[in-house]
């Protein structure tokens, strides 16, 4: 009988083992297996032939292999039955915990003939509870659970060491350790709908109160729940002290700068302003606290300014507005006010910090420049007949400086028109441009150089090329304009240029943009609504270290953006009238239906020709289906090893279907692995991976919702450190690699694959 059991070839015994739901096997003293039952093959997905010998180890968790084999050798020498625990991989690629027993079978002489093993899966609730306790005891933070009477049902090791309170303690015992000044706030938070609060907790060993961040989750009242509330308390003493110190330092800095610096609560009520405001209004800063500050704004500006401020309070978007502010002597001066929201960990606005900069001299200077430009254009109109021949030459030269053709993108329609001024014989300085970056993004620029003649054309060409060159390194509209501004100051400090730059991402449809004194483009939504892409930075040559952030909007199927220079709306020498006429043309459904919308605008706005140079460019978002045709998209609620395994498998399959060779596929898998691992480490949460084949080289996009960062392609100072080295490897394994911050949070990595 023992012999039959040992070889498992006996029909009835084998049928009996195959009928069990437990996993049953026969193994030798070295750990190799001679038999596995039917339950084993069903659970693991391995055939009997694959499982025999040492093949069964394919289903064992790799981290358990050494320990299992070592114990097999040790217990084999003892020759007594022993309990075992394994993590086996199921047929659907999930590791699950099994427990059981291994016992020896001996021959008639007492020698061990073979070993028989049998195990079954551990109870799920028991495993979950055990894993929770193990994890909690391994954490440095304080972890606890309570029942619905708020008695402690579990505390981890860190809690007990810090407070000295064991499980079973009542809420009164815990409250005795809370700082008296914080107890009321803590109790209110626990009884309200809040889920976190900061308070001071006494440490047992020295009686010191230290700041902690308390967070908790209510689990419910059901009988099946082992606890009602689970919570953690993290020591934030150093962070709290640093925050207090930062606030002190910020006030010192605020008092040192010449600009007006202020802050408000989340409702927009001002509660601090630096001494620069007191010096300006000729009285204490408290005179503008609350909502009294609007009393100092010019009557003609107050309504618009308050509407913009209330919209920012409602949406959380950055506030920016120009208005006139009354000085202590009654004189009004122009100010540019900006304010940004401060958010908590959940994304809720908690405070606003802002500045107000005196731009009165700049506004007056810009007005004088505009008046001077208009006088110059009037003079050019009088002399146009004298330079008719030169004008024809100017048209040819200007056309040679513009792009010969616009990018050919299946999901995007582009149309452009350039009209030289009919009354000017000199080369103009207006331009438009559109080009595609290697990672698939499209860059659009349009601008107007003040003045005319050969010098203006040279400046125009320089500005266009500097914007193009900067885009190849860092496609940020503000950086492109700043680079052009610095070049203009060095090469032609007496000239100024208005410009507008936008960058469109094909995979997200997000259009980021920035302007430098340029007329705002018009965005016509598919439903017919019109929006202005307003960006109020000064012209190039007058910026003086502007550090604004780019603005952005989302383009969807059927949306149309109209870029133009001011000659389009100044033909009647009244820009307000021209802007209203242009808005009416764009709002007309015939404009959206036109196959050449730029020509449509030209014909309706300038039926008699242009008195000044005019550049018009229209960009229309086409079908989402066409845009998605060359996009492969994968997304997940969080990033983990299983997701990475699936992504690599699907990436390989997709590239193989596109005819990629093995070397390129291996590089692509390396890049995906590093980017996904980086997202899992620093940005846990939703992750989206896209592969774009609409470019000469495929582009891999990894989008997360983490804290967000930008990337500089260089090795970390400590080359043995893991931090930073993965992204350096990505940069070296791709044709181009960039990482941009997203709003309100997150990062977007783009890798142009080999």
CORUR-V780402 format. One line per field, one symbol per residue. phi: phi as a letter, one per 40 degrees, with the letter a starting at -180 (. if undefined). psi: psi as a letter, one per 30 degrees, with the letter a starting at -180 (. if undefined). Layout:
phi->???
psi->???
//
This chain:
phi->.ccccccfccdccccccccccccbabbcccgcbbabccdcccccgccdccccgbcdccccddcccccccccdccccccgbdacbbbbbccccgbcbcbbaabbcbbcccgcccabbbaabccccccccccccccccccccccbabbcccgcccabccccccccgcccgccccccccccddcbccccccccccccbaababbccccbgccbcbbcbabcbhbdccccacbbabbbcbdcccccccccccccccccccccccbaaacccgccbaaccdcccccgaccdcbcgbccccccddcbcccccccccccccbgcdcaacacbccdcgccbcbbbbabcbbcccgccbabbabbbcbccccccccccccccccccccccccdccbcccccccccccccccccacdcbdcbbbaabbbcccbbccccbcabaaabcdcgcbbbaaaaccgagccccccdcccccccccccccacbdccccccccccccccaccbbbcaabbbbcccbgcbcaabbgccccbbbcccgcbbcccacccccgbcffcbccccaabcbdgcbbbcabcccbbcbgaccccccccccccccdccccccbcccdcdcccbcbgbcbdbbbabbbcccccccccbbbbbaacabacccccccccccdccccccgccccccccccccccccccccccbbchdbbbbbbbcbdbcbcbbbbbccgabbbcaccdccccccgccccccccbbcaaabbcbbcahbbcbbccc
psi->eeeeeefgfkeeeeeeeffkflkklkllfgfkkfkkleeeeeefgkleefflbgfffffkkeffeeeeeeeeeefeeeglklklkljkklfghkklkkkakkklklafgfkkelkkkkllklkeeeeeeeeeeeeeffkflkklllafggkkfkkleeeeeefgklkfkleeeefffkkeffeeeeeeeefaglglkklkkkkefggkkkkljkklkkflflffkflekklljkjgeeeeeeeeeeeeeeeeeefflflkklllaffgjkgkklfeeeeefhlkfffglbgfffffkkeffeeeeeeeeeeeeefglkkkkklkkklfgfkkkkkjkkkkkklaffgkkelkklljkjgeeeeeeeeeeeeeeeeeeeeeeegeffheeeeeeeeeeeefflkellkjjegkkkklkkjkkfgkflklgkllkklklfgfkkkkkkljkkaaaeeeeeeeeeeeeeeeeeefejijeeeeeeeeeeeeeeeifgllkklkkkkkkfffgkjklkliglkklkjjlfgfkkkkikjhlllkfgeihkhllllllkklkfkkkjkllffeggfggjeeeeeeeeeeeefkfeeefkfieeeeeeefeifglkflkkkkkkkkkakeeeefegkkkkllflkaeeeeeeeeeeeeeeeefggkleeeeeeeeeeeeeeeeeeeefikakkkkkjjgglekkkkkjklhafkllkkilllejffkfkfeeeeeeefglekklkkklkfllljkkjjl.
//
